[in-house]
Amino acid sequence: MADQDISDNGKKRIYRILCHLAYCDGEVSPEERARLDIYRKRFGFDAKDAVLIEAQAADGKDLSIGKNSAERDFLVQAMVDIVAADGKLDPKEEKRVLKVGKILGIDVKDLVGWLRSGLH
């Protein structure tokens, strides 16, 4: 996944959504935490920035999706990566991924297929 065409604000939006997905089932598994840390480092966020973004993500009120196609493409792949990290798809995670996918105009069947294939 290439992220050089994603703005700093776009990276924050992506990270916020990924954190929200990881938190939505009530706990962040060690595998999800490891994946979040990979994205945090990849996006160049220090621990202080990450804590702030994660706090914003917890309540789900400040979630947004940019219009940049690179940001959107990256987000879809990263969402599948995060929800598949612990090897199980919680119904709350699936619901949120499908909601974001719908906003992005992604066919539900395609998205479900990607989610299922990410778990194997």
N, C-alpha and C positions, 0 to 999 in steps of 0.2 A: 504494500500500500504506500503510495507516494503522498507526501504531505507538504511539499514545497509550495504548492499553489493555494494553500489554506492560510488565511490571515491569522494573526494572534487571537483575535476575537473568535474566529471560527474554531480554533483549537480549544479555546475555553468552552465554547458551546458544546463541542463534541465531548470533551472530558466531563462536563457537567451531566450530560445525558448518560454517559457510560457509568458514572458514579450513581446516578439515580437508578439505573438498571441493576447495578450490583447491590444496592441497598433495598430495593423494592420488596424482596422476599423476607425481609426482617433481619437478615444477617449477610455479612460479606465473608464468603469462604476464603480460606488462605489462597486458593487458586485465583479467585477473582481479585483479591488484593494484589497478588503478584502481577496480574495483567494490568490492573490500574496503575501500578508503579511503573510498568514498562511504558505505558502511554504518557504518564506524567513526565518521565525522563525524556521520552522522545519529543514531547512538546516543549521541553525546556522549563517546566514549572519547578520551582523549589518547593520544599516541604510546606513552607508557610502559605504560598499561593494555593497549593493543593488542598490544604485544610480549609481555606476559605471557599474554594470552589465546591468541595465536597459538602460543606455545611449548606451551601445554597442548593445543592442537588437533593439533599435529604427531604426537603418539603415538597419538591417538585414544582414550585411556583415560578421559578425563573428559568424555565426550560424554553429554548428557542432553537430553530433550525435556520441556518443561513440559506441563501439562494445560490451560492457558488456550487457548481456541479462537482468539483473536486471534494469540497467539504461533505456534500451529501453522499457521494460514493464511498468516501472514507468512513463516514458515520455508519453506513449499513454494514460494511465489513467488520468494523470494530464492535458494533452491537452484537453481531453473531459471535465474535470472538469472546466477548465478555460473558454473555449468557451461557455459552458452551464451556467456559473455563472449568467449572466444577463438575462437568459431566452429566448434569441434569438440568432440565428445563422446567422451572417453576411456572405454574399457571400465571402468576402475576408478571413474571418476566416476559412470557410469551405475549400476554395482553398488551404490555407496553411497547414491545418491539413491533407488534402488528399495528398498533396505533400510529407509531412513528412512520412505519412503512406506508401506511395509508396516506399520511400527510405528504410523503415523498412521491406518491403515485406508483408505488411498487405493487405488482400483482401479489395478492395474498398467497397464492399457491407457490409462487417462486420463493417468497420469503420463508414460508413454512418449510419448504424443501431445503433452503440454505441452513435454517436452524437445525433441522433434523440431521443434515449431513455434517454440521459442525460438532454434533454430539458424538460422532463415531470416529 
